[in-house]
Amino acid sequence: MSEALINELKIMLIEGLHLEDIEAEEIIVDEPLFGDGLGLDSIDALEIAVMLDKKYGVKITSEDDRNSEIFASLNTLAAFITENRTK
């Protein structure tokens, strides 16, 4: 996994979701993005999907059965982008 991609995603999440109380270094790559981990919710998932489409050309729909796997952690999200990016 590219460290550069992980760092890009951390910054994108902080800026795109307006996470004001957290620094990029504080985001643990294997920590859950939702619930007890980073604390994101379903609205955040939609916003992330839009950001990923714009920046990487990655399409994630709400009907995708793999969403819980894709959004499990920053590492799983980065792996999905690496495999599916068009930009």
N, C-alpha and C positions, 0 to 999 in steps of 0.2 A: 504494500500500500504506500502510496506517495505521501511523504510528510508534508509536501507543499499543498496537496489536495486537502489533507486533514486541516491544515492551518487556514486555507481558504474557506473551508466549511465552517470552522469555528467563527471566523470573522463575519461570514455571511449570516450565520444564525444570530450572532450578537447584534449586528447592525440591522438586519432585515426584520427581526422579531422584537427589536428595541429592548433587548435584555440589558438593562442599565446596571444591574447589581452584580455582574459577573465579568471576569476577564477571560480572554481566550485560554490562558494557561490553566485556569481553574476547571475547564471542561475536560472531563476524563473520557477518553475515547471509547472505553468499553462500558461506560455507565449508561443506563437507559435514558433515552431522550424524553420519555413521557413518564408521568406518575412520580414516583419517589426520586427518580434520577434528576434530570435537568428541569423537570416539572412542566413540560410542554403539554398542550392539549390538542384536540382535533382541529381547531381553527388554525393553530400553528402548523399542523401537518399540511393543511391546504396551502398556507403561505409558503412553506418550504417547497412544496411541489411546484408552485409557480416560479419560485426563484431558481430551482434546478432546471426547469424547462428553459427559462430565459438564458441562464449562464452556460449550461452544459448540453442543452437539447434533449434532456432526459424526460420522458413522459411517464408520469405516475398518476394513475386514476384512482378514485375512491373505490372502484369495484375490484381492484387488483387484490387477489387472495394473498399475495405475498407482502402486503403492506406492513403487517406486524413484524415480519422478518426484515424488510427493507429499513424500517424506522426503529429497529431495536436499539441501535447505538450509533454513534458517529462512525465507528469502524464499518458497520454493516451498510450504512448509507454511502460511505466512500467506496466500498467494494461494488455496490450496485452502480454507482456513477461510473466507475472505471470500466465496468463491463458493458454499459449501455450508452455512454456519452456519444453525441454526434458533433459536438463543438469542442 
